[in-house]
C-alpha cells in the first residue's frame, strides 16, 4: 500500500489527527511534525526520501510542496461545516448585527461559501491567493488589503492571523476539525489506491520490457521517458537515473517535434524509421498508447541493424579535398511556410533510412540543400557526398562519367565512375530525367543489386551508396510516354519528397531575400536596405526561377542600386527589365514588353478595343480616370492615340 505523509498546519492538530487515523483504522499514514510554512518544501522532500508516496497538506504548504516534489499532493480543504462554525464564533466575538468578515488564504483550502451571507447574516469578502511562488508575501499583501478595507474580522491561516494581530484586527485561525482531516485522508486513500494500481501495472510492464530482445521505452503524454528496459541500458548506454523524466527528443533526434506531435497528439503511428544512436544503426517504431480516445503516452521501440565505424581523419580530409562533402544541414531550411515545414519534417524522417529518395522540384529550388541536409543527418554523414548534374553530359560521356570506363587496349583511357567515388556515402543525381536509357538501366542495377557496371567491364562491382535523385514535376509524364524507365521510377520513388516552388510560399521569400542581401552586400562591400514597400513588392513577384532567379536578382540590386535604400519602384523597374513579358502578336514575330504584368494586360486590351479607354476600363472594372493614371504610369499612352 502507498505510504501517506500528513503535514499538519498547527501543533495543536497532531492529537486530533491521530485520533481520526485510529478511528479510520489506517496503518499507512505518518504524521509529520509541524513546521512553519517557510520550511514546508524541505519537510516535503524529507518525507519523500523517507518513503512517502503521497503527501497531505493545506494552503500555502500544499502549494509549495506540490511545486517542488514529484509525488502527488492532496490539498486538505476546510469543509463548509467547519467554516460555518468559525463564522458563528466570529459573530459572537464581535457582538455585531451584520459584521464584515475577510477570508484570507489560498483558494485551495476553502470550500464554497456563496450562501454564507444569507445563512449567517454576514458579509464575507474573499482575499484569495492563487500563485504559490510569492507565497508568504502574497498572503501578507492580501491580509493588508483586508485591513485597509476595514473588515471587522479576519479568518485565515498562520500568516493572515499574524498580520491581523499586528494591525489590531480581531482574527480567527482556521483550525481544522475531524471533518476536514477525515476528508483529506479519504482523498489520500483513493489516490493511494490509484498509485498502487499504477505501480502494479508498471511492474508488469517492466517485466515485459525486460524480457524483450529489442530496445523498448515507454513515454508519457508529453514525450518524457517513464520506463526503459535493460536492452536500452546496455545497448544504448542509457541509465535510468539519467534518462527517466527527460524528453525523448533530448536523447535522440530520430523524431522531431512534428513527428512526436503526430503520435502524441493525433494518434498516428511511425514504423520502420532508420535512426542512429551512439553509432548504432537501428530501425525504430513509435506507437501511441490509447486509453479509449485519450492518448496517454507512447512506446518507442527499435532493433539494432548495424554498428557504424568512425571514418578516419585522413579519409575525411581527402573527401574535403575532392569536394565530396555536404555543407548544408536542416538549420538552413528553417521556414515560416507550413508546406516547407512539412517537407523538412519528412526529409528528417527519410534521413534515418538508407532507401533511395526521389525529390520532385522545379529547377532552382532547394533540392541540393535538402539532399545535403539528409546526408548530414543520416548514418552516412561521415562518408562522401557526391553531387552530379545529369544534364551536363549526354550519351557515352554521361555513361562514362557516372559508371566509369574500362579500356583494356589503352588502359590510360580508363576512368573511375563518379558513383564509385561515393562508396560509403551518398550520390545526388540532379536532373535524373536526363539520363540515357543505358544509364537508367545501370542505375536500376545499382538500386536493386548494389553494383556498378562500368562501360567495357562485364563484371559488376559492388558499391555501397545511397541514391538521392531529383527530377522535375513532369517525370511521371515521361514515364507514361515511355521516355523514362517505369521500373527505375518505382525503384527511385521508394521515398518521395515534394518541394513546393517559392511562389507558392511567399512567407519564405523574405527569409531568402535577407540571406541574399547579406551575401552580396558582404561580397561587394555595399550596404543596401529595403523599404517596407519593396519587401511587399518582392513577395508579390512571380519567381518562376525560384532561388536561382532570386539570387541573380539580388546580386543585380546590390550592384546597381542608386541609393542605399531601395524602394518598390526600383524593384518594379528592375524586375520588368530583367524578366520582360514575351507575348505573341499577329505576325510571326514576338513582342517583348519591358513592363509590369499589369501594363501587359492594359496594352492587350487597348489593342483589342482599338484604344477605347471606356471599353478597357469597363472590362477591368475601374474608372476611366484610374485607367488614365495607369496608362501614364506605364508610359503606353503615346502608342494609342487616346
N, C-alpha and C positions, 0 to 999 in steps of 0.2 A: 504494500500500500504506500502511496506517495506520502512523504513527510510534510507536515504543515507547521510553519512557524508563525506565532501570533505576536505581533508587536503592539503593545498597548499604549494608548495616548496619555496615560497617567498612572502613577504608582498605586493609587487607591483602587484601581480596577483589577489588580492581579488576583486578589482573593475571590472577587466576583467571577472573573473569567474561569478560574479553576473550578469553581462550583458548577458553572454551566457545562464545562467539559466533562466533569464527573457525572452529571445528570444525563448527558447525551451518550455516555459510555464510549467516548472516542479515545483511542490509545496512540494515535499517530500525530499528536499536537504537542508542540513545545512552546511554552510561554517565555518570551524574551523579556529581559529586564527593561524597565522604562529608560529611555534616553531622550534628551531634548531633540527637537526637530533637526538641528544642525548636524547631529551625529547619526541620523537615520540611515543615510546611504551606506556608511561603513558597517553599521549593525546589520543591514540587509545583506551585504556582501559576506559578512562573517557567518550569517545564518546559512547562506548557500554553500560556503566552504564546509560547514558542519553537516551538510546533507539535506538541507531544506529543499523541497521540490516546489512548494507554494508558500507565499507569504501573505498574511492578512494584516492590513494596516489601515490607518484612517487619514483623511485630509492631506495635509502637506507631506506627511511622512510617506503615505501611499504613493503620491505623485513623484516624490524624489526617488524612492526605491524602484518604481516602475521604469523610470528613465535610465537607471544605472545598472539594472540587473536583467538577466535573460530569463529568469523563472517567472511564471505567472504571479501577478499580484491581485489579490481580492480586496476591493475597497469596502471597508466597513462603513455602513451608512446609518445615520440616526433615523429611526423609524418615525412615522407620524405620531404614534402614541407617545414616544419619548419627547418629541418637540412640543407636543400639546401640554405635557406635564411641566416643561420649562416655561412655557408661556403663562400658564396658570400661576406658577411660582413667582414669575416676574410681576404679574398683576398684583399679587398680594404684597410683594415688596414695595411697589410704588404707591399702592392705595390710590390709584388714579382711574377715573372712569373710562377714558379711552386713550391709553398710552400708545406711544410710538416705539416699536422695537426695531433694532438694527441687527440683522443676521449677518455676521462677518465670518468668512471662511471659504474653503474650497467647495465648489459646487458638487464635487463627488461625495461629500459627507452628509448631505441633507436630502431628505425625501421631499416629495411635493407638498407645499403648504399654501396652495392657491386659495383655499376656502377658510383659512385661519382667521382672517379679518372678520368674516361674517360669523363664524362659530364662536370666537372668543371676544369679540368686540374690541379689537385692537387694530392698529395699522402697522403692517410689517414691511420694512424696507430691506432689500437684499443687497449686500455688498460682497458679491462672489468674486473669487479669483479662479481663473481658468488655466493660467500658464504657470508651471512649476519652476521655470528657470530662474525667476527672480523671487522665489517663494516667500521668504520672511519679509523682505522689503515690500512686496506687493500686498501682503496681509496687513502690514503696518499702515500702508497708504490707504487701503480700503477702510481700516478702522478709523483713521483720521478723518476720512470723508464722512463717516457716520457721526463722529464727534462734531464736525463742522455743520452737519445737518441738524444738530441739536436733538438727536433721538433721546428718548427717556431712558433706554436701557439697551446694552449691547449683549448679544448672545454669540459666543464663539469659542474657539479653541484657545490654546495657551498664549499665542501671540496677541490675539484680539483682546483677551481678558487683561493682559499686562498693559496694553496700550490704553484700554478703558480706565483702568485703575490710575494710571499716570495722569489722565485727563479729568479724573474725578467724576466719571460717569458710572452709574450702577451697572453691574455686569453679572452674567451667569456663565459658568463653564459648561460646555456641552459634554457632560459626563454620561457615558453610555450605561444603559441598564442591561439586564439579562436579555432583553428583547433584541437589541442590535448585535450583541455578542453572539447570541444563538443564530441569528440570521447570517452573520458573517461566516460562522463555522459551517452552516448548511451549504452556502455557496462554495466554500473551500472544499467541502467533501465532494460536491458534484464535479468541481474542477479536478480533484484528485482522481476520481473515477475515470474521467476522460484521459487524464495523464497516464494512468495505469494501462488503459487500453492502447494508448499510443506507444508506450514502452513495449508492450507485448507485440504489437504489430511491427515495431522497429526491430525487435529481437528476431522475429520470424524473417523479416526482410533481410536482415544482416546475415542470417544463416543461409538464405537463398543466394544472396550476393556472393558470399564467401565460397560457395560450392559451384560457382560459375567459373569457366575457364577463360573468360574474357573480362575486360575492364567494364565494371558496372558502377555508375554513380547516380544517386538519387538527388534531384534538385527540388527546391521548394518553388512556390508560385512566382517568386521573384528571381529565379535562376541561381539561387545560392545553394552551395553543396550542403546536403544533410547527412548523407552516409556514403562511404566508399568501401569497396571490397578489397580483399588482400591483394588481388591482381593489380589493382590501381596503385596500391602501395609499393609493390615490388617492381612492377614493370615501368611505371611512370615516375617512381620516386616520390609519390605524394604521401605525406604523413598526415594522419587525421587531425592532429593538433594544429597543423599549418593551413589546411585547406577547408575544413568544415566551417561553414559560416561565410565563406568567401564566394563571390560571384564566379560562375564557371568561365565568364569572359576574361577574368584576370588570370586564369590558369591555362587557357588555350584560346587561340584566335580561330579555332575551327568554325565557330558560329559567331557571326557579327550580330549587332543589335537587331537588325532587320530579321535575321533568321530566328533568333531567340524569341522575338515577339510573335512571329508566325506560329511558333509552337505553344508558347505560354499564354498568349492572348487569344489566338484564333484556333488553337487545337489541331494545327497541321502536323504532319509527321515528316521528318527528314531521314531518308535512308541512303546508305552506301556513299557517304561523303568521305573522300580521302583527306586525311589530316596527318600532321607530323607533330609529335610531342616528344621532346628530349631526344631528337634524332631517331625516333621510332616511327616508321610509316604505318598508319593504321587506317582501316575502313570503319567509319563511325555511323551511328544512328542516334537520333534524338526523338523520343516519343512522349507525348503528353500523358499525364496521369489524370483521369477524369473520374469525379465523384458525381454521377448524374450528368448535369450540364456544366457543372463547375470544374475548372481546370485547377487542380491542387498542386501540381508540380510536373516534373518530367523525369524520364530515365535516360541517361546518357550512357551509351554502350559502344564499345569498339573492340576490334580484333587486330592483332599485330599482322602486318603484311611483310615488311622487311625493315631491317635497320639500315640507316644511311651512314655512310662513312664521310668524314670531312675531306674535302679536296685540299690537297697540299698547297702551300703558299706559292710555290714555283709554278704549279699548273695554273693557278688563278692569275698570276702575273702574265703568263703567256696569253691567256684569253683576253686580258685587257689590251695587250699589245696588238693583238689581231683585230680588236674592235668587237669581239664576240661576247659582249656583256650587255645587260639591260640596265638602263639608268632609272627608269620610272618605277614608281610604286603607287599604290592606291591613293596615297595622300594627294597626288597631283590631280586626281579625278574628283576632288571634292566638288559637290554640285548642289545648287538650290532646286534643280528640276527633279520632280518625282520620277519622271521617265529615266533620267540619267542615274538617279539613286538606285532605282530598281535594277538597271543594267550592271552597276557596280556591285550591288549585293549578289547578283547571280554570278558575276565574274569571280568574286571572292570564294564562292562555293566551288566553282569549276577549278580554281587554283589548287584545291586539295586533291583533285583527281589527276589521273595520268592519261585519260582518254583524249582523243582528238577534239578540237573545238573549231566550229565554223562561225566566224564573225561576218555578219552581213551588214554592210555600211556603205554609205555614199563616199565617194572619194573626198579626201581632205578631212575626214572625221578623226576621232581619237583612237582609231583601231590599233595603231602602233603603241600608243600609251597603254591601252588595255592589254595587249599581248605582253608587253614588258612587265606590267604590274602582276599579271597572272603568273608569269615565270618567277618573279622575285618573291611571290607569296607561296610558292609551292615547294615540293621536295627537291626540285632540280635547281633551286636558286644559286647553288654554288657551281653549277655546270655552265656550259656555254649557251649563249643566246644568239642565234644567227637569224638575221632578217634578210629576206630576198624579195625583190620586186620581180614578179614573174613576167611582166610585160617588157622588161628591159632587154630580153633576148628572145629569139624565136628559133624554131626548127632544131637542128643539130646543136647549135650553140647553147640553146636553152637546156637541152638534154645533158650535154657535157658539163655545163655549169652546175646543174643540180645533182646529177648522179655520177659524174666522173667519166673519164675516158681511159681505156686501156689499149695502148698501141704497142703490140708485141714486135712489130717490124722496126718501128722507130720509138723506142721506149721514152726518149726525151720529150716526145709529144704527149705522153700520158699525163693525166691530171686528176687530182682528187676532187670528188664532188663536194659541193658545199654542205650537202646534207650529212655527209660523214663527219664533217668538221663539228657538227652539233651533237656528236655522240655524248650521251650522258646529260644532255640538256634539252633545249627547245629550238625548233626551227619554225620561223614565222614566214609563211608564204603569202605575200600580199599580191592580190590580183590573181587568185588561183584559177579563175575562169579563162585566163590567157594561156594555160598550159596546153601543150600539144597533145594529141592522142597518145603518143608514145610515153610522154611524161606522166600523163594521167594514169596509164596502166602501171608504171613503175611506182608511182606514189601509192596506188592501191596495194601493191605488193608490200610496200613499207608498212602500211597501216595494218594489213592482215597478218603478215608473217614476220614483221620486224627485220626485213632485209633490204639491202640496196643492190640493184642490178646496174652495174656500170656498162656504158657502151663499149662493146668489144670484149666483154667478160661474160662468160656463160654461167659462172659460179656466183650465186648471190652471197653477199657478205652481211653478217648480222650487224645491226646498228640499233643502239638503244636511244631513241629520240622521241620527244613528244612533238606532235604536229599541231600548230595553230594556223589555220588558213583564213584568209579574208577574201571576200568576194562582194561584188555589187549586188544590189537588190534584184537584178534580173537573172541571177544564177538558176532559179527554178525554171525560168522560161527557156534557158539554154539546154537544160536537162530535157525538158519536154520536146524541144525541137531536135534532139539527138546530137547537139553540139558539145555536150559535156557528159561524161560517163555517169550513168544513173547509179551504178554500183559504188563509184567513188563518192558521189554526192551523199549517199546514205552512210558510207563509212566516215566521211568528214563530219556529217551532221549529228554525230553522237551527242555532242553538247552544242547547242545553238545559242548564239548571243546576238541580239539585235541592238545596234547603237543608233538612237534616233538622230536625225540631222539637226544641226544647230538652229535652223529657222523654226523648228517645232518646239524649241525650248528657249524662248527669248530671255528667261531669267538667268541663263548661263552666259549670255553674250557679254554682259558687263564684267563677269569674272575673267573671261579671256581677254577682254579689252584692257583691263588693268594689268594683266600679265604682259601683254604685248607692248603696252605703253612703257612699262618699266624696262622691258628688254631692250627696246630700240632707243629709249632715252638714255639708258646706260651705255649703249653701243656708240651712239653718235654724240654723246655729251650735250644733249639738248634737254630742256626741261619744259615739257608741254603739259597743259592741263585741259580738261574737257568741261564745258559748261553743262548744266542740267539739261538744257535743250539738246545739246549734242549727244548726250547719253541716251535721251529718249529717241532721237532720230536713229541712232545706231541700232536700237532694239527693233525698230520698225523696218529696217532694211532686210531684203531677201538675200541671205548669204548662201547662194547656191553652191559656192566652192568650199563652204564650211571653214575650218580653221586655216586652210591654205590661203583662201581668199582674205580672211580677216587679218592674217599675218602680213601679207603683202600690202594690204590697205593701210595698216598702221605704220609700216615702215615708210610708206609714202607720206603719211601725215606728219610723222616726226621730222622727215627730211624737208618737207615743203611748207609747213605751217608758217604763215606770215607773222603770226603773233604767238605769244606764249599761251594765250587762252584760245582754244578752238571752239567755235560755236556751231549750231546746226546748219547755218548757211554754208560754211566751209565744207562740212561733212556732205551736204547735199550736192554741192558743186563737184567735189572730188569723186563722189560715188558715180554721178552721172557721166563724168569724164572717163573714169576707168572702166565702167561697165555700161556702155551705151546699149540702148534698146534697138535691136535689129528687127525690122518688120518688112514684109514683102509689099511691093507696090504692083501696079498693073503690068508694068514692063517686066522684062526678065531680070532687071537689076534689083538690088535691095536698097532700102533706105535706112541709114543709120542715124538715130536720133540721140544726140548727147543731151538728154533731158531727163527730168524726173518722170517716173511712170505716169503720174497724173497728166503731165504735159503730153505724153504719147496718146493718152485717151482723148484729150481735148483736140489734138491735131487730127486724129482719125474722124471724130465727129464733125469737125469743121469741114473736112473733105466730103464726108457723107452728105451733109446738108448744104454743101456749096457756100460755106461761110456764114450761114444764118445763125446769129447768136441766139435768137429766140428759140429755134428748134433745138440747138445744142443745150441751152440752159434747161429747157423742158425735160430733155432726156436725162440730164444729170441731176435734176431735182433741185436746182439752185436758181437764184435770181440772175437776170442779165447783168446787173451791176457786179455781183460776185464773180460771174464768168469773165467780165471785162478785166477785173483786177487780176485774175489768174492768167489771162492772156498777156497782160502787160508784164506780170511777174516772170513768165516763161519766155517772153520776147518772141511770140509767134504771131502777133497782130499783123505785121507787115506782109506776111505770106498770104494772107487772105484779106482782100480789100473790104474791110469791115469797119 
